[in-house]
Amino acid sequence: MPKKISEENLFDGILFSVQREKYQDEKEYIREFIRTKFEVVVVLPITHDGKVILVEQFRAPVRSNLIEVVAGKIEEGEIPVEAAFRELEEETGYEAGNMISLGKAFVTPGISTERSHYFLARDLRKGTPNPDEDEDVHPIEVSMPEFERMLAEGQIEDAKSLVIYGLYKLWKGEQ
């Protein structure tokens, strides 16, 4: 494993910092990356009749509204499953009777420390969404075949939705 010989903080923001680190093994090299200040939960909510609850929201970095699965940061002092229950209710209004862990993964380990925890939400009860003040989130209910079509045709463009769908299919195959 390479030895870290120096590090420098290039930027420190609310959500992340940008780091530059110098390493040495057979030669010296520099890596720049984003160090996130929290981990994330990703939730695939499926109703008793097989509907998938998605959200549409504006994503400033891509300057577009995206349709995606429920997701959000894990607050300080929270464990991932608690954040999954909270984010589901905030973004969609649904409460889950059962939250099943599907795994966790680094999102883009070549440039970021961000890690996502994936959950399947079941036994849903409908309520009223309560998004964060800076979020404009709109719940969308689609059938599983419609969700699969949206993924296949590129209507859903974010990676977390693709990843959680794959994890869900693996989990379902084990049942």
mmCIF file of the C-alpha atoms, coordinates in Angstrom:
data_MODEL
# 
_entry.id   MODEL 
# 
loop_
_atom_site.group_PDB 
_atom_site.id 
_atom_site.type_symbol 
_atom_site.label_atom_id 
_atom_site.label_alt_id 
_atom_site.label_comp_id 
_atom_site.label_asym_id 
_atom_site.label_entity_id 
_atom_site.label_seq_id 
_atom_site.pdbx_PDB_ins_code 
_atom_site.Cartn_x 
_atom_site.Cartn_y 
_atom_site.Cartn_z 
_atom_site.occupancy 
_atom_site.B_iso_or_equiv 
_atom_site.pdbx_formal_charge 
_atom_site.auth_seq_id 
_atom_site.auth_comp_id 
_atom_site.auth_asym_id 
_atom_site.auth_atom_id 
_atom_site.pdbx_PDB_model_num 
ATOM 1   C CA . MET A 1 1   ? 0.000   0.000   0.000   1.00 0.00 ? 1   MET A CA 1 
ATOM 2   C CA . PRO A 1 2   ? 1.368   3.458   -0.899  1.00 0.00 ? 2   PRO A CA 1 
ATOM 3   C CA . LYS A 1 3   ? 2.585   5.749   1.885   1.00 0.00 ? 3   LYS A CA 1 
ATOM 4   C CA . LYS A 1 4   ? 0.914   9.165   2.267   1.00 0.00 ? 4   LYS A CA 1 
ATOM 5   C CA . ILE A 1 5   ? 3.653   11.784  2.553   1.00 0.00 ? 5   ILE A CA 1 
ATOM 6   C CA . SER A 1 6   ? 1.601   15.008  2.583   1.00 0.00 ? 6   SER A CA 1 
ATOM 7   C CA . GLU A 1 7   ? -1.936  16.336  2.517   1.00 0.00 ? 7   GLU A CA 1 
ATOM 8   C CA . GLU A 1 8   ? -3.505  19.719  1.826   1.00 0.00 ? 8   GLU A CA 1 
ATOM 9   C CA . ASN A 1 9   ? -7.063  20.981  2.246   1.00 0.00 ? 9   ASN A CA 1 
ATOM 10  C CA . LEU A 1 10  ? -7.939  22.936  -0.935  1.00 0.00 ? 10  LEU A CA 1 
ATOM 11  C CA . PHE A 1 11  ? -11.547 23.796  -0.032  1.00 0.00 ? 11  PHE A CA 1 
ATOM 12  C CA . ASP A 1 12  ? -13.786 23.313  2.979   1.00 0.00 ? 12  ASP A CA 1 
ATOM 13  C CA . GLY A 1 13  ? -17.540 23.645  2.394   1.00 0.00 ? 13  GLY A CA 1 
ATOM 14  C CA . ILE A 1 14  ? -20.782 22.711  4.117   1.00 0.00 ? 14  ILE A CA 1 
ATOM 15  C CA . LEU A 1 15  ? -21.182 19.323  2.418   1.00 0.00 ? 15  LEU A CA 1 
ATOM 16  C CA . PHE A 1 16  ? -17.633 18.364  1.497   1.00 0.00 ? 16  PHE A CA 1 
ATOM 17  C CA . SER A 1 17  ? -13.984 19.359  1.365   1.00 0.00 ? 17  SER A CA 1 
ATOM 18  C CA . VAL A 1 18  ? -11.493 18.974  -1.467  1.00 0.00 ? 18  VAL A CA 1 
ATOM 19  C CA . GLN A 1 19  ? -8.196  17.315  -0.546  1.00 0.00 ? 19  GLN A CA 1 
ATOM 20  C CA . ARG A 1 20  ? -4.848  16.976  -2.286  1.00 0.00 ? 20  ARG A CA 1 
ATOM 21  C CA . GLU A 1 21  ? -2.623  14.182  -1.027  1.00 0.00 ? 21  GLU A CA 1 
ATOM 22  C CA . LYS A 1 22  ? 0.836   13.108  -2.131  1.00 0.00 ? 22  LYS A CA 1 
ATOM 23  C CA . TYR A 1 23  ? 1.720   9.409   -2.040  1.00 0.00 ? 23  TYR A CA 1 
ATOM 24  C CA . GLN A 1 24  ? 4.834   7.388   -2.587  1.00 0.00 ? 24  GLN A CA 1 
ATOM 25  C CA . ASP A 1 25  ? 5.405   3.780   -3.449  1.00 0.00 ? 25  ASP A CA 1 
ATOM 26  C CA . GLU A 1 26  ? 7.816   3.127   -6.336  1.00 0.00 ? 26  GLU A CA 1 
ATOM 27  C CA . LYS A 1 27  ? 7.284   6.751   -7.387  1.00 0.00 ? 27  LYS A CA 1 
ATOM 28  C CA . GLU A 1 28  ? 5.555   9.864   -6.049  1.00 0.00 ? 28  GLU A CA 1 
ATOM 29  C CA . TYR A 1 29  ? 2.112   10.909  -7.235  1.00 0.00 ? 29  TYR A CA 1 
ATOM 30  C CA . ILE A 1 30  ? -0.691  13.289  -6.261  1.00 0.00 ? 30  ILE A CA 1 
ATOM 31  C CA . ARG A 1 31  ? -4.387  12.517  -5.796  1.00 0.00 ? 31  ARG A CA 1 
ATOM 32  C CA . GLU A 1 32  ? -7.150  15.101  -5.450  1.00 0.00 ? 32  GLU A CA 1 
ATOM 33  C CA . PHE A 1 33  ? -10.523 14.011  -4.151  1.00 0.00 ? 33  PHE A CA 1 
ATOM 34  C CA . ILE A 1 34  ? -13.726 15.041  -2.424  1.00 0.00 ? 34  ILE A CA 1 
ATOM 35  C CA . ARG A 1 35  ? -14.061 14.154  1.255   1.00 0.00 ? 35  ARG A CA 1 
ATOM 36  C CA . THR A 1 36  ? -17.757 14.102  2.111   1.00 0.00 ? 36  THR A CA 1 
ATOM 37  C CA . LYS A 1 37  ? -18.878 15.167  5.579   1.00 0.00 ? 37  LYS A CA 1 
ATOM 38  C CA . PHE A 1 38  ? -21.556 12.488  5.929   1.00 0.00 ? 38  PHE A CA 1 
ATOM 39  C CA . GLU A 1 39  ? -22.785 9.200   4.499   1.00 0.00 ? 39  GLU A CA 1 
ATOM 40  C CA . VAL A 1 40  ? -26.024 8.751   2.557   1.00 0.00 ? 40  VAL A CA 1 
ATOM 41  C CA . VAL A 1 41  ? -29.066 6.477   2.648   1.00 0.00 ? 41  VAL A CA 1 
ATOM 42  C CA . VAL A 1 42  ? -30.854 5.343   -0.498  1.00 0.00 ? 42  VAL A CA 1 
ATOM 43  C CA . VAL A 1 43  ? -34.358 3.900   -0.170  1.00 0.00 ? 43  VAL A CA 1 
ATOM 44  C CA . LEU A 1 44  ? -36.472 1.871   -2.606  1.00 0.00 ? 44  LEU A CA 1 
ATOM 45  C CA . PRO A 1 45  ? -40.062 2.103   -1.300  1.00 0.00 ? 45  PRO A CA 1 
ATOM 46  C CA . ILE A 1 46  ? -42.436 -0.546  -2.676  1.00 0.00 ? 46  ILE A CA 1 
ATOM 47  C CA . THR A 1 47  ? -46.128 -0.524  -1.717  1.00 0.00 ? 47  THR A CA 1 
ATOM 48  C CA . HIS A 1 48  ? -48.182 -3.630  -0.884  1.00 0.00 ? 48  HIS A CA 1 
ATOM 49  C CA . ASP A 1 49  ? -49.562 -3.595  -4.450  1.00 0.00 ? 49  ASP A CA 1 
ATOM 50  C CA . GLY A 1 50  ? -46.111 -3.380  -6.056  1.00 0.00 ? 50  GLY A CA 1 
ATOM 51  C CA . LYS A 1 51  ? -45.920 0.354   -6.778  1.00 0.00 ? 51  LYS A CA 1 
ATOM 52  C CA . VAL A 1 52  ? -42.529 2.057   -6.541  1.00 0.00 ? 52  VAL A CA 1 
ATOM 53  C CA . ILE A 1 53  ? -42.436 5.487   -4.903  1.00 0.00 ? 53  ILE A CA 1 
ATOM 54  C CA . LEU A 1 54  ? -39.949 7.785   -6.643  1.00 0.00 ? 54  LEU A CA 1 
ATOM 55  C CA . VAL A 1 55  ? -39.253 11.489  -6.278  1.00 0.00 ? 55  VAL A CA 1 
ATOM 56  C CA . GLU A 1 56  ? -38.648 14.256  -8.779  1.00 0.00 ? 56  GLU A CA 1 
ATOM 57  C CA . GLN A 1 57  ? -36.420 17.105  -7.701  1.00 0.00 ? 57  GLN A CA 1 
ATOM 58  C CA . PHE A 1 58  ? -34.107 19.777  -9.078  1.00 0.00 ? 58  PHE A CA 1 
ATOM 59  C CA . ARG A 1 59  ? -30.418 18.851  -8.960  1.00 0.00 ? 59  ARG A CA 1 
ATOM 60  C CA . ALA A 1 60  ? -28.286 21.996  -9.297  1.00 0.00 ? 60  ALA A CA 1 
ATOM 61  C CA . PRO A 1 61  ? -25.014 20.302  -10.420 1.00 0.00 ? 61  PRO A CA 1 
ATOM 62  C CA . VAL A 1 62  ? -26.738 18.898  -13.537 1.00 0.00 ? 62  VAL A CA 1 
ATOM 63  C CA . ARG A 1 63  ? -29.143 21.872  -13.857 1.00 0.00 ? 63  ARG A CA 1 
ATOM 64  C CA . SER A 1 64  ? -32.124 19.598  -14.298 1.00 0.00 ? 64  SER A CA 1 
ATOM 65  C CA . ASN A 1 65  ? -35.049 17.942  -12.556 1.00 0.00 ? 65  ASN A CA 1 
ATOM 66  C CA . LEU A 1 66  ? -34.295 14.262  -12.041 1.00 0.00 ? 66  LEU A CA 1 
ATOM 67  C CA . ILE A 1 67  ? -36.553 11.347  -11.215 1.00 0.00 ? 67  ILE A CA 1 
ATOM 68  C CA . GLU A 1 68  ? -34.850 9.127   -8.680  1.00 0.00 ? 68  GLU A CA 1 
ATOM 69  C CA . VAL A 1 69  ? -35.304 6.957   -5.619  1.00 0.00 ? 69  VAL A CA 1 
ATOM 70  C CA . VAL A 1 70  ? -35.490 8.468   -2.134  1.00 0.00 ? 70  VAL A CA 1 
ATOM 71  C CA . ALA A 1 71  ? -32.117 9.480   -0.681  1.00 0.00 ? 71  ALA A CA 1 
ATOM 72  C CA . GLY A 1 72  ? -30.548 11.782  1.853   1.00 0.00 ? 72  GLY A CA 1 
ATOM 73  C CA . LYS A 1 73  ? -27.752 12.306  4.297   1.00 0.00 ? 73  LYS A CA 1 
ATOM 74  C CA . ILE A 1 74  ? -27.326 10.498  7.574   1.00 0.00 ? 74  ILE A CA 1 
ATOM 75  C CA . GLU A 1 75  ? -27.488 13.118  10.304  1.00 0.00 ? 75  GLU A CA 1 
ATOM 76  C CA . GLU A 1 76  ? -24.912 13.211  13.087  1.00 0.00 ? 76  GLU A CA 1 
ATOM 77  C CA . GLY A 1 77  ? -25.837 10.669  15.769  1.00 0.00 ? 77  GLY A CA 1 
ATOM 78  C CA . GLU A 1 78  ? -28.146 8.698   13.441  1.00 0.00 ? 78  GLU A CA 1 
ATOM 79  C CA . ILE A 1 79  ? -27.596 5.150   12.318  1.00 0.00 ? 79  ILE A CA 1 
ATOM 80  C CA . PRO A 1 80  ? -28.325 4.413   8.642   1.00 0.00 ? 80  PRO A CA 1 
ATOM 81  C CA . VAL A 1 81  ? -31.662 2.652   9.181   1.00 0.00 ? 81  VAL A CA 1 
ATOM 82  C CA . GLU A 1 82  ? -32.967 5.600   11.239  1.00 0.00 ? 82  GLU A CA 1 
ATOM 83  C CA . ALA A 1 83  ? -32.003 7.965   8.434   1.00 0.00 ? 83  ALA A CA 1 
ATOM 84  C CA . ALA A 1 84  ? -33.750 5.704   5.911   1.00 0.00 ? 84  ALA A CA 1 
ATOM 85  C CA . PHE A 1 85  ? -37.037 5.856   7.843   1.00 0.00 ? 85  PHE A CA 1 
ATOM 86  C CA . ARG A 1 86  ? -36.706 9.643   8.250   1.00 0.00 ? 86  ARG A CA 1 
ATOM 87  C CA . GLU A 1 87  ? -35.808 10.401  4.622   1.00 0.00 ? 87  GLU A CA 1 
ATOM 88  C CA . LEU A 1 88  ? -38.653 8.226   3.322   1.00 0.00 ? 88  LEU A CA 1 
ATOM 89  C CA . GLU A 1 89  ? -41.186 10.103  5.425   1.00 0.00 ? 89  GLU A CA 1 
ATOM 90  C CA . GLU A 1 90  ? -39.718 13.552  4.691   1.00 0.00 ? 90  GLU A CA 1 
ATOM 91  C CA . GLU A 1 91  ? -39.565 13.125  0.920   1.00 0.00 ? 91  GLU A CA 1 
ATOM 92  C CA . THR A 1 92  ? -42.678 11.031  0.247   1.00 0.00 ? 92  THR A CA 1 
ATOM 93  C CA . GLY A 1 93  ? -44.872 11.140  3.343   1.00 0.00 ? 93  GLY A CA 1 
ATOM 94  C CA . TYR A 1 94  ? -44.794 7.343   3.515   1.00 0.00 ? 94  TYR A CA 1 
ATOM 95  C CA . GLU A 1 95  ? -43.931 5.516   6.726   1.00 0.00 ? 95  GLU A CA 1 
ATOM 96  C CA . ALA A 1 96  ? -42.358 2.085   6.414   1.00 0.00 ? 96  ALA A CA 1 
ATOM 97  C CA . GLY A 1 97  ? -43.326 -0.790  8.671   1.00 0.00 ? 97  GLY A CA 1 
ATOM 98  C CA . ASN A 1 98  ? -40.207 -2.661  7.569   1.00 0.00 ? 98  ASN A CA 1 
ATOM 99  C CA . MET A 1 99  ? -36.815 -1.401  6.360   1.00 0.00 ? 99  MET A CA 1 
ATOM 100 C CA . ILE A 1 100 ? -34.484 -4.051  4.920   1.00 0.00 ? 100 ILE A CA 1 
ATOM 101 C CA . SER A 1 101 ? -30.773 -3.378  4.409   1.00 0.00 ? 101 SER A CA 1 
ATOM 102 C CA . LEU A 1 102 ? -29.603 -4.261  0.899   1.00 0.00 ? 102 LEU A CA 1 
ATOM 103 C CA . GLY A 1 103 ? -25.955 -3.337  1.500   1.00 0.00 ? 103 GLY A CA 1 
ATOM 104 C CA . LYS A 1 104 ? -23.603 -0.385  1.273   1.00 0.00 ? 104 LYS A CA 1 
ATOM 105 C CA . ALA A 1 105 ? -21.026 0.838   -1.229  1.00 0.00 ? 105 ALA A CA 1 
ATOM 106 C CA . PHE A 1 106 ? -18.637 3.655   -2.033  1.00 0.00 ? 106 PHE A CA 1 
ATOM 107 C CA . VAL A 1 107 ? -20.240 5.718   -4.791  1.00 0.00 ? 107 VAL A CA 1 
ATOM 108 C CA . THR A 1 108 ? -17.188 6.903   -6.777  1.00 0.00 ? 108 THR A CA 1 
ATOM 109 C CA . PRO A 1 109 ? -14.098 5.828   -4.805  1.00 0.00 ? 109 PRO A CA 1 
ATOM 110 C CA . GLY A 1 110 ? -11.699 7.223   -7.390  1.00 0.00 ? 110 GLY A CA 1 
ATOM 111 C CA . ILE A 1 111 ? -12.719 10.807  -6.581  1.00 0.00 ? 111 ILE A CA 1 
ATOM 112 C CA . SER A 1 112 ? -14.886 10.769  -3.449  1.00 0.00 ? 112 SER A CA 1 
ATOM 113 C CA . THR A 1 113 ? -15.235 9.232   0.012   1.00 0.00 ? 113 THR A CA 1 
ATOM 114 C CA . GLU A 1 114 ? -19.053 9.183   -0.298  1.00 0.00 ? 114 GLU A CA 1 
ATOM 115 C CA . ARG A 1 115 ? -20.652 5.932   0.862   1.00 0.00 ? 115 ARG A CA 1 
ATOM 116 C CA . SER A 1 116 ? -24.300 5.000   0.391   1.00 0.00 ? 116 SER A CA 1 
ATOM 117 C CA . HIS A 1 117 ? -26.392 2.596   2.472   1.00 0.00 ? 117 HIS A CA 1 
ATOM 118 C CA . TYR A 1 118 ? -29.205 0.941   0.488   1.00 0.00 ? 118 TYR A CA 1 
ATOM 119 C CA . PHE A 1 119 ? -32.596 -0.023  1.935   1.00 0.00 ? 119 PHE A CA 1 
ATOM 120 C CA . LEU A 1 120 ? -35.830 -1.611  0.752   1.00 0.00 ? 120 LEU A CA 1 
ATOM 121 C CA . ALA A 1 121 ? -38.886 -0.039  2.429   1.00 0.00 ? 121 ALA A CA 1 
ATOM 122 C CA . ARG A 1 122 ? -41.967 -2.258  2.789   1.00 0.00 ? 122 ARG A CA 1 
ATOM 123 C CA . ASP A 1 123 ? -45.307 -2.283  4.603   1.00 0.00 ? 123 ASP A CA 1 
ATOM 124 C CA . LEU A 1 124 ? -45.857 1.358   3.673   1.00 0.00 ? 124 LEU A CA 1 
ATOM 125 C CA . ARG A 1 125 ? -48.493 3.681   5.134   1.00 0.00 ? 125 ARG A CA 1 
ATOM 126 C CA . LYS A 1 126 ? -49.252 6.874   3.230   1.00 0.00 ? 126 LYS A CA 1 
ATOM 127 C CA . GLY A 1 127 ? -48.903 10.219  4.986   1.00 0.00 ? 127 GLY A CA 1 
ATOM 128 C CA . THR A 1 128 ? -47.909 13.778  4.090   1.00 0.00 ? 128 THR A CA 1 
ATOM 129 C CA . PRO A 1 129 ? -44.441 14.674  2.762   1.00 0.00 ? 129 PRO A CA 1 
ATOM 130 C CA . ASN A 1 130 ? -42.373 17.023  4.925   1.00 0.00 ? 130 ASN A CA 1 
ATOM 131 C CA . PRO A 1 131 ? -39.252 17.898  2.894   1.00 0.00 ? 131 PRO A CA 1 
ATOM 132 C CA . ASP A 1 132 ? -36.388 20.016  4.192   1.00 0.00 ? 132 ASP A CA 1 
ATOM 133 C CA . GLU A 1 133 ? -36.893 23.753  3.646   1.00 0.00 ? 133 GLU A CA 1 
ATOM 134 C CA . ASP A 1 134 ? -34.359 23.862  0.797   1.00 0.00 ? 134 ASP A CA 1 
ATOM 135 C CA . GLU A 1 135 ? -35.875 20.860  -1.036  1.00 0.00 ? 135 GLU A CA 1 
ATOM 136 C CA . ASP A 1 136 ? -38.579 20.934  -3.707  1.00 0.00 ? 136 ASP A CA 1 
ATOM 137 C CA . VAL A 1 137 ? -39.380 17.215  -3.849  1.00 0.00 ? 137 VAL A CA 1 
ATOM 138 C CA . HIS A 1 138 ? -42.395 15.705  -5.623  1.00 0.00 ? 138 HIS A CA 1 
ATOM 139 C CA . PRO A 1 139 ? -43.327 12.038  -4.991  1.00 0.00 ? 139 PRO A CA 1 
ATOM 140 C CA . ILE A 1 140 ? -44.235 9.921   -8.020  1.00 0.00 ? 140 ILE A CA 1 
ATOM 141 C CA . GLU A 1 141 ? -45.898 6.494   -7.876  1.00 0.00 ? 141 GLU A CA 1 
ATOM 142 C CA . VAL A 1 142 ? -45.163 4.043   -10.712 1.00 0.00 ? 142 VAL A CA 1 
ATOM 143 C CA . SER A 1 143 ? -45.585 0.313   -11.278 1.00 0.00 ? 143 SER A CA 1 
ATOM 144 C CA . MET A 1 144 ? -42.493 -1.898  -11.103 1.00 0.00 ? 144 MET A CA 1 
ATOM 145 C CA . PRO A 1 145 ? -42.628 -2.529  -14.895 1.00 0.00 ? 145 PRO A CA 1 
ATOM 146 C CA . GLU A 1 146 ? -42.813 1.249   -15.449 1.00 0.00 ? 146 GLU A CA 1 
ATOM 147 C CA . PHE A 1 147 ? -39.830 1.798   -13.111 1.00 0.00 ? 147 PHE A CA 1 
ATOM 148 C CA . GLU A 1 148 ? -37.868 -0.851  -15.026 1.00 0.00 ? 148 GLU A CA 1 
ATOM 149 C CA . ARG A 1 149 ? -38.804 0.788   -18.353 1.00 0.00 ? 149 ARG A CA 1 
ATOM 150 C CA . MET A 1 150 ? -37.712 4.206   -17.052 1.00 0.00 ? 150 MET A CA 1 
ATOM 151 C CA . LEU A 1 151 ? -34.344 2.740   -16.011 1.00 0.00 ? 151 LEU A CA 1 
ATOM 152 C CA . ALA A 1 152 ? -33.854 0.866   -19.299 1.00 0.00 ? 152 ALA A CA 1 
ATOM 153 C CA . GLU A 1 153 ? -34.753 3.871   -21.466 1.00 0.00 ? 153 GLU A CA 1 
ATOM 154 C CA . GLY A 1 154 ? -32.596 6.336   -19.529 1.00 0.00 ? 154 GLY A CA 1 
ATOM 155 C CA . GLN A 1 155 ? -35.489 8.355   -18.146 1.00 0.00 ? 155 GLN A CA 1 
ATOM 156 C CA . ILE A 1 156 ? -33.943 7.776   -14.717 1.00 0.00 ? 156 ILE A CA 1 
ATOM 157 C CA . GLU A 1 157 ? -30.335 8.920   -15.008 1.00 0.00 ? 157 GLU A CA 1 
ATOM 158 C CA . ASP A 1 158 ? -28.899 8.796   -11.507 1.00 0.00 ? 158 ASP A CA 1 
ATOM 159 C CA . ALA A 1 159 ? -26.620 5.957   -10.467 1.00 0.00 ? 159 ALA A CA 1 
ATOM 160 C CA . LYS A 1 160 ? -28.145 5.318   -7.037  1.00 0.00 ? 160 LYS A CA 1 
ATOM 161 C CA . SER A 1 161 ? -31.464 4.337   -8.637  1.00 0.00 ? 161 SER A CA 1 
ATOM 162 C CA . LEU A 1 162 ? -29.696 1.865   -10.920 1.00 0.00 ? 162 LEU A CA 1 
ATOM 163 C CA . VAL A 1 163 ? -27.627 0.438   -8.060  1.00 0.00 ? 163 VAL A CA 1 
ATOM 164 C CA . ILE A 1 164 ? -30.547 -0.044  -5.677  1.00 0.00 ? 164 ILE A CA 1 
ATOM 165 C CA . TYR A 1 165 ? -32.613 -1.701  -8.414  1.00 0.00 ? 165 TYR A CA 1 
ATOM 166 C CA . GLY A 1 166 ? -29.789 -4.215  -8.980  1.00 0.00 ? 166 GLY A CA 1 
ATOM 167 C CA . LEU A 1 167 ? -29.464 -4.852  -5.243  1.00 0.00 ? 167 LEU A CA 1 
ATOM 168 C CA . TYR A 1 168 ? -33.232 -5.298  -4.981  1.00 0.00 ? 168 TYR A CA 1 
ATOM 169 C CA . LYS A 1 169 ? -33.215 -7.879  -7.814  1.00 0.00 ? 169 LYS A CA 1 
ATOM 170 C CA . LEU A 1 170 ? -30.393 -9.788  -6.088  1.00 0.00 ? 170 LEU A CA 1 
ATOM 171 C CA . TRP A 1 171 ? -32.279 -9.690  -2.772  1.00 0.00 ? 171 TRP A CA 1 
ATOM 172 C CA . LYS A 1 172 ? -35.521 -10.778 -4.445  1.00 0.00 ? 172 LYS A CA 1 
ATOM 173 C CA . GLY A 1 173 ? -33.727 -13.696 -6.109  1.00 0.00 ? 173 GLY A CA 1 
ATOM 174 C CA . GLU A 1 174 ? -32.630 -14.933 -2.686  1.00 0.00 ? 174 GLU A CA 1 
ATOM 175 C CA . GLN A 1 175 ? -36.193 -14.948 -1.303  1.00 0.00 ? 175 GLN A CA 1 
# 
